[in-house]
Amino acid sequence: MQLKHEYDATIELGIPLTLVDTVIEYDDGSIEIPALDMLLATVAVARVLVPIQFVGTEIRFLRHVLGYTGTAFAEAIGLSEKTVVSRWENDKTRTGGYTEKVIRQLVLNLLGDRAPGIDIGKNAIPGMRILAREASEGPLPMAFRLDKRAHPDGRLQDWYAEAA
């Protein structure tokens, strides 16, 4: 068993993600990603705080992390036309500014407390100016590491933070 210095988790997670000093590789070649639920929430929260328009794979990732089907996701963000989520995820159409903010706020509302390593700040989404981009640019690459910090009660707590 050894700790891998860098691990590309793109295939497992569906978006470009590098894990630094986090993944455990066993002698049989299998891997373990500690606190996977926290990692997924942290990546989702970190991504929605970056004011750059989503591409399809990022919307699919967010929907999966939230645990929604396409129909349930459409309902959660107030869409009457359910097939639009599929068109976004396949980069057939793009989300608009208001819809982007609704998606971002939904992610923060449902996952923010599961991502203790991310400072969300007050009113992070309403005042955000989202920069447009082409779907051909692909999803934003990110890197995270698992750290420990002191919990208010004095015990050490695991948390994911963006790797520098």
C-alpha positions, 0 to 999 in steps of 0.5 A: 500500500502506498500513497500516490503523489498525483492521480488523474481521477478524470475517468472515475469522475467524468471531469478533469480532476487530479488528486494530489497526495490523496489516493491510496494504491494497494499492491493488487493495483486497486485504488482508494479515494478517501472520503469520496462523498466529501471530495465530490461535494467539494469539487462541485462547490468549487466549480460552481464558484468559478464564474465561467459558463458550464459545459455539458460534462460539468452539468452532468457531473453536478447532476450526478453528484446531486443525485438527480435524474435529468427530469428531477434536475429539470424540476429542481431548477424550475424548467418546464421542458425536461429534455433541455438538460439532455441538450445541455449535457450533450453540448447541443445548447448552452445554459443562460446566465439566470439558469447558470445561477439557479444551478449554482445556487442549488449546488451550494444549498444542497452541498455547501455544508459537505465541502468544509474546505471551500469558503463560500462567502455570502451572496456568492452567486447573485452578484456573479458575472459568468463569463461565456465560453465555447463547449469546445474548450471542455471542462475546467481542470481542477486539483485537490488534496486531502488535508486535516484541520482543527474542528472547533471542538479541537479534534482533527477533521479531514477536508479537501482543499484545492491543490496549489 
